[in-house]
């Protein structure tokens, strides 16, 4: 995502790798939402199209 540069390396050392942390948290939230949004067959949302997941650019 970001090229390694001295300033970026210094920021990561001081503040942590924020883009990686955010990406990890977004993935965790996505997994949690997927488990919550599952509905039993024949439930109130049956017949609705299933959302497609597309790979993210990294």
RARABEL-V492541 format. One record per residue. N is the residue number from 0. PHI is phi in degrees with one decimal (* if undefined). PSI is psi in whole degrees, 0 to 359 (none if undefined). D_CENTER is the distance of its C-alpha to the mean C-alpha in whole Angstrom. Layout:
((N,PHI,PSI,D_CENTER) (N,PHI,PSI,D_CENTER))
This chain:
((0,*,301,15) (1,-107.5,145,18) (2,-78.6,145,21) (3,-70.9,120,23) (4,-133.8,159,25) (5,-56.3,319,27) (6,-68.0,320,26) (7,-65.1,316,22) (8,-60.6,321,23) (9,-67.9,318,25) (10,-62.5,319,23) (11,-62.3,318,20) (12,-64.1,322,23) (13,-81.8,319,24) (14,-114.0,349,21) (15,92.9,167,18) (16,-87.7,83,15) (17,-59.9,314,14) (18,-58.1,321,11) (19,-68.4,320,10) (20,-63.8,317,10) (21,-65.4,317,8) (22,-61.6,318,5) (23,-63.8,318,6) (24,-66.1,320,6) (25,-62.8,319,3) (26,-63.6,319,3) (27,-63.0,316,6) (28,-64.4,319,7) (29,-59.8,314,6) (30,-61.8,318,8) (31,-64.5,316,10) (32,-64.0,320,11) (33,-60.4,320,11) (34,-70.6,325,14) (35,-72.5,325,15) (36,-80.8,351,16) (37,-64.9,136,18) (38,-124.1,141,21) (39,-61.1,146,24) (40,-54.6,137,26) (41,83.3,3,29) (42,-73.7,183,27) (43,-62.7,339,27) (44,-104.3,10,24) (45,-64.6,147,26) (46,92.9,346,26) (47,-80.0,147,23) (48,-64.2,147,22) (49,-83.6,135,18) (50,-68.1,136,15) (51,-84.9,141,15) (52,-107.3,128,11) (53,-109.6,142,12) (54,-61.4,142,10) (55,-87.1,148,9) (56,-73.9,139,11) (57,-123.9,none,11))
